[in-house]
Amino acid sequence: MNTRTEHFVVEKSLPGGRLDAFLRTKFPAASRGALQRLIEQGHVRVNGKTAKPAHSPRAGEKIEVHWPEARPAEAQPEEMPLDILFEDQSLLVLNKPAGLVVHPAAGHEEHTLVNALLHHCAGQLSGIGGVARPGIVHRLDKETSGCLVVAKNDETHLALSKQFAERRVQKIYNAIVCGELARDSGEIRAAIARHPSHRKRMAVRDDGSGRAAHTSWRVFERLNAATFVEAHIHTGRTHQIRVHFQHLGHPLVGDETYGARPNARLKELTNYAAPRVMLHARELSFIHPRSEKEMSFESPLPKDFRDALECLRRPGRRAASSQH
């Protein structure tokens, strides 16, 4: 039985606060919607009694959270190749290829990483992410390649999520951006929220609605009408690197969502058109929840990324015919 019960006492009253929001700070791996369902289904008790999501936590209240056994996943196991960098009884780290969707969603119910994991792990995945996201502690966009860690049990999932929430996980990316960055390094601190009119996009927002986001970067190589950079994300906001470099005026090469016009200009100048967003999660470091040892993993640049660099290197303007 993969059930788990957590007990804790509220240290400080939160007048005007909500129980579901408070639990989100305790369990960042779980979505607010999932926590609301737990509360509504009676799996969360305050001083031994069921409560409502809007309940305001008060100092001294004893809260009990029961995680029910994960229901059989709706996603079906599929035998798919996985590039596994490390695996033990608690977790696995893999090198995700570009083009692979992480978890099932409308329009992508099959051929996702979750389908592959369900087959590879034969049901040994954490249930905290819910039916749709077993084992998924963090995610990479469909077009982003590179390092991803997956939890095999709830204890590991909670411990890794805590490290992500406390910004103790090191995530280093490689990216190619449009145009020539004026400086060799820099910091981007700009809050990110959902775009006010395009709901599938994120945007830098200075109206108080955004969540703090911090990216540091340095130039690896200056290319023809583009720049090869290393980006270190200190927070984990959706589309963070893509939005932050758009904010700088240098959207990622291949990013039609955040940089259609600069990418069209790049093609005019170089005759190069990227097959995807040129973003790669190169390094991932964290503390193993069981052994408590620091672990670090690196994923080499995939072929399409190396091809992009070759096509955009000075002084030659190599044609896009070499692309695959």
VMD Tcl script that draws the C-alpha trace (Angstrom):
set ca {
  {0.00 0.00 0.00}
  {1.51 3.27 -1.09}
  {-0.24 5.42 1.52}
  {1.31 8.12 3.66}
  {0.11 10.40 6.48}
  {1.81 13.64 7.48}
  {1.26 15.40 10.83}
  {2.32 18.93 11.78}
  {1.26 21.88 13.93}
  {0.58 25.36 12.57}
  {3.25 27.65 14.02}
  {1.71 31.00 13.14}
  {-1.86 32.13 12.52}
  {-2.61 33.19 8.96}
  {-5.59 35.57 9.11}
  {-7.02 35.85 5.64}
  {-4.93 32.89 4.50}
  {-6.35 29.66 3.09}
  {-5.69 26.07 4.08}
  {-5.07 24.97 0.49}
  {-2.53 27.75 -0.08}
  {-0.85 26.97 3.26}
  {-0.51 23.28 2.35}
  {1.01 24.30 -0.98}
  {3.95 25.78 0.97}
  {4.36 22.50 2.84}
  {3.98 20.28 -0.21}
  {5.26 22.19 -3.25}
  {5.22 18.99 -5.31}
  {1.42 18.89 -5.19}
  {-0.68 21.29 -7.22}
  {-3.14 23.53 -5.42}
  {-5.96 21.77 -7.26}
  {-4.77 18.38 -6.01}
  {-4.61 19.69 -2.43}
  {-8.11 21.16 -2.74}
  {-9.39 17.74 -3.84}
  {-7.66 16.09 -0.86}
  {-9.35 18.57 1.49}
  {-12.77 18.19 -0.14}
  {-12.49 14.38 -0.04}
  {-11.80 14.48 3.71}
  {-8.14 13.47 3.54}
  {-7.05 16.61 5.42}
  {-8.13 17.06 9.03}
  {-7.67 20.08 11.29}
  {-7.76 19.18 15.00}
  {-9.27 15.85 13.98}
  {-12.08 17.33 11.89}
  {-12.54 17.83 8.18}
  {-12.16 21.39 6.91}
  {-12.77 23.48 3.84}
  {-10.07 24.75 1.44}
  {-10.84 28.35 2.52}
  {-10.23 27.61 6.23}
  {-7.72 30.09 7.73}
  {-4.99 28.20 9.60}
  {-4.50 29.28 13.22}
  {-1.48 28.84 15.48}
  {-1.58 25.59 17.43}
  {-3.93 23.76 15.07}
  {-2.94 20.16 14.42}
  {-3.13 19.26 10.74}
  {-3.15 15.73 9.39}
  {-2.72 15.08 5.67}
  {-3.43 11.60 4.38}
  {-2.11 10.74 0.93}
  {-4.33 7.96 -0.41}
  {-2.89 5.17 -2.51}
  {-2.36 6.39 -6.04}
  {-5.08 5.19 -8.37}
  {-3.96 3.11 -11.34}
  {-2.53 5.52 -13.85}
  {-4.82 6.47 -16.69}
  {-1.79 6.67 -18.95}
  {-0.84 3.28 -20.36}
  {2.67 1.84 -20.17}
  {4.55 1.96 -23.45}
  {7.87 0.37 -24.30}
  {9.99 3.28 -25.47}
  {13.77 3.84 -25.44}
  {15.07 5.86 -22.50}
  {18.55 7.35 -22.17}
  {19.11 6.71 -18.46}
  {22.07 8.45 -16.83}
  {21.52 6.96 -13.35}
  {19.01 4.72 -11.61}
  {18.55 3.20 -8.15}
  {15.62 2.18 -5.94}
  {14.69 5.80 -5.16}
  {15.01 7.73 -8.40}
  {16.29 7.86 -11.91}
  {17.94 10.62 -13.94}
  {17.50 10.58 -17.68}
  {18.52 12.50 -20.75}
  {15.24 13.65 -22.33}
  {15.32 14.04 -26.11}
  {13.80 17.09 -27.78}
  {10.28 16.41 -29.04}
  {9.26 14.15 -26.14}
  {6.29 15.41 -24.09}
  {6.84 14.81 -20.36}
  {3.31 13.98 -19.21}
  {-0.03 13.26 -20.89}
  {-2.30 16.20 -21.69}
  {-5.01 17.05 -24.17}
  {-3.68 16.07 -27.57}
  {-0.77 14.09 -26.10}
  {-2.29 11.12 -24.28}
  {0.26 8.66 -25.69}
  {3.99 8.44 -26.43}
  {4.93 10.66 -23.46}
  {7.76 10.24 -20.97}
  {5.19 9.12 -18.38}
  {4.05 6.29 -20.68}
  {7.68 5.19 -21.03}
  {8.31 5.44 -17.28}
  {5.23 3.39 -16.44}
  {6.65 0.60 -18.57}
  {10.25 0.92 -17.41}
  {9.48 1.23 -13.69}
  {6.58 -1.25 -13.70}
  {4.44 0.85 -11.37}
  {7.24 1.93 -9.02}
  {6.66 5.67 -9.31}
  {5.61 8.25 -6.73}
  {1.90 9.09 -6.66}
  {2.13 12.69 -5.40}
  {2.07 14.14 -8.91}
  {-1.37 12.59 -9.39}
  {-2.64 10.14 -11.95}
  {-1.35 12.16 -14.91}
  {2.15 12.83 -13.56}
  {3.45 9.81 -11.62}
  {7.08 10.33 -10.62}
  {7.35 13.76 -12.22}
  {9.13 16.15 -9.82}
  {9.92 18.84 -12.41}
  {9.47 19.10 -16.14}
  {11.11 20.22 -19.34}
  {9.21 21.69 -22.28}
  {8.53 19.34 -25.18}
  {11.27 20.91 -27.32}
  {13.85 21.15 -24.51}
  {16.39 18.35 -24.21}
  {18.54 17.28 -21.30}
  {18.68 16.16 -17.66}
  {15.49 15.27 -15.78}
  {15.09 13.53 -12.40}
  {12.15 11.21 -11.66}
  {11.04 9.97 -8.20}
  {10.13 6.32 -7.67}
  {8.40 6.81 -4.31}
  {6.61 9.53 -2.35}
  {9.41 9.99 0.20}
  {11.90 10.76 -2.57}
  {9.39 12.98 -4.37}
  {8.76 15.10 -1.27}
  {12.48 15.40 -0.48}
  {13.42 16.42 -4.04}
  {10.51 18.86 -4.26}
  {11.71 20.47 -1.03}
  {15.17 20.92 -2.57}
  {13.63 22.50 -5.68}
  {11.44 24.80 -3.58}
  {14.41 25.86 -1.42}
  {16.51 26.47 -4.57}
  {19.13 23.90 -3.60}
  {18.99 22.10 -6.94}
  {21.50 23.40 -9.47}
  {20.16 23.61 -13.03}
  {22.46 24.78 -15.82}
  {21.26 25.13 -19.39}
  {22.81 25.83 -22.77}
  {20.91 28.03 -25.20}
  {21.41 29.82 -28.49}
  {19.79 33.25 -28.58}
  {19.03 35.57 -31.48}
  {21.38 38.52 -31.96}
  {24.61 39.49 -30.27}
  {24.46 40.09 -26.53}
  {26.21 43.34 -25.63}
  {27.80 41.95 -22.45}
  {29.68 38.75 -21.66}
  {27.55 37.91 -18.61}
  {24.60 39.19 -16.65}
  {21.68 38.63 -14.28}
  {18.00 38.76 -15.09}
  {15.66 39.37 -12.17}
  {12.15 39.87 -13.52}
  {8.89 38.41 -12.16}
  {7.00 36.03 -14.44}
  {3.25 35.41 -14.66}
  {0.71 34.13 -17.16}
  {0.40 36.42 -20.18}
  {-2.69 38.63 -19.77}
  {-4.15 37.77 -23.18}
  {-2.27 34.69 -24.46}
  {-3.06 32.03 -21.87}
  {-0.51 29.50 -23.13}
  {2.30 32.02 -22.85}
  {4.14 33.51 -19.90}
  {5.39 37.10 -19.63}
  {7.49 39.38 -17.46}
  {4.98 41.23 -15.28}
  {5.77 44.21 -13.03}
  {2.20 44.69 -11.82}
  {2.60 42.49 -8.73}
  {0.97 39.43 -10.31}
  {4.22 37.66 -11.16}
  {6.40 35.30 -9.15}
  {10.04 36.23 -8.56}
  {12.35 34.77 -11.20}
  {16.15 34.91 -11.37}
  {18.42 33.79 -14.22}
  {22.18 34.35 -14.49}
  {23.99 33.86 -17.78}
  {27.35 34.07 -19.52}
  {28.43 33.98 -23.13}
  {30.11 30.79 -24.34}
  {30.61 31.79 -27.96}
  {29.61 34.63 -30.24}
  {28.07 33.35 -33.46}
  {26.83 34.82 -36.73}
  {23.81 36.97 -35.71}
  {23.36 34.77 -32.61}
  {25.02 33.97 -29.27}
  {25.72 30.65 -27.56}
  {25.13 31.05 -23.81}
  {25.10 29.19 -20.52}
  {22.12 29.99 -18.28}
  {21.83 29.13 -14.59}
  {18.25 29.30 -13.30}
  {17.91 30.03 -9.59}
  {14.10 29.73 -9.70}
  {11.94 27.34 -11.68}
  {9.22 29.33 -13.41}
  {7.42 28.07 -16.49}
  {9.31 29.05 -19.67}
  {11.71 31.05 -17.48}
  {14.76 31.09 -19.78}
  {12.65 31.68 -22.88}
  {10.76 34.60 -21.29}
  {13.81 36.17 -19.67}
  {15.86 36.25 -22.88}
  {12.85 37.61 -24.77}
  {12.76 40.32 -22.08}
  {16.40 41.10 -22.88}
  {15.49 41.44 -26.55}
  {17.27 38.21 -27.49}
  {14.70 35.37 -27.71}
  {15.92 31.82 -28.18}
  {16.74 30.57 -31.64}
  {13.86 28.41 -32.88}
  {11.35 29.88 -30.42}
  {8.38 30.85 -32.58}
  {6.23 31.48 -29.49}
  {8.44 34.19 -27.99}
  {10.58 35.27 -30.93}
  {9.00 34.74 -34.35}
  {10.23 38.02 -35.83}
  {13.87 37.78 -34.63}
  {14.01 34.19 -35.87}
  {12.73 35.27 -39.29}
  {15.46 37.89 -39.34}
  {18.08 35.28 -38.34}
  {17.04 33.10 -41.28}
  {17.35 36.08 -43.65}
  {20.88 36.76 -42.41}
  {22.21 33.20 -42.16}
  {19.89 30.93 -44.14}
  {19.53 28.87 -40.93}
  {16.15 27.76 -39.56}
  {16.19 25.86 -36.26}
  {14.25 22.57 -36.01}
  {13.19 23.40 -32.44}
  {13.83 25.77 -29.53}
  {17.58 25.68 -28.98}
  {17.52 24.96 -25.23}
  {19.32 22.09 -23.49}
  {19.34 21.20 -19.76}
  {23.05 20.37 -19.57}
  {23.66 19.89 -15.84}
  {21.53 18.86 -12.86}
  {22.87 18.59 -9.31}
  {21.02 17.69 -6.09}
  {21.40 15.85 -2.78}
  {20.28 12.22 -2.96}
  {17.40 11.95 -0.42}
  {18.53 8.56 0.87}
  {22.34 8.61 0.75}
  {22.51 12.39 1.38}
  {25.39 12.57 -1.11}
  {25.60 15.34 -3.68}
  {24.97 13.99 -7.16}
  {25.72 15.80 -10.39}
  {24.79 14.78 -13.91}
  {25.64 16.18 -17.32}
  {24.00 15.61 -20.68}
  {26.09 16.27 -23.81}
  {24.75 18.59 -26.48}
  {22.49 16.65 -28.89}
  {23.23 16.53 -32.61}
  {20.65 19.13 -33.68}
  {22.17 21.59 -31.19}
  {25.71 20.89 -32.45}
  {24.47 21.30 -36.02}
  {22.97 24.69 -35.12}
  {26.30 25.86 -33.69}
  {28.15 24.67 -36.78}
  {25.76 26.52 -39.10}
  {25.94 29.76 -37.11}
  {29.69 29.90 -36.48}
  {31.67 32.74 -37.95}
  {32.84 33.58 -40.49}
  {31.04 31.20 -42.81}
  {27.31 31.38 -43.41}
  {26.57 27.73 -43.76}
  {23.30 26.87 -45.49}
  {20.47 25.13 -43.67}
  {20.80 22.15 -46.04}
  {23.01 20.43 -43.44}
  {20.11 20.32 -40.98}
  {18.36 17.08 -40.11}
}
mol new
graphics top color blue
foreach p $ca { graphics top sphere $p radius 0.5 }
foreach p [lrange $ca 0 end-1] q [lrange $ca 1 end] { graphics top cylinder $p $q radius 0.2 }
display resetview
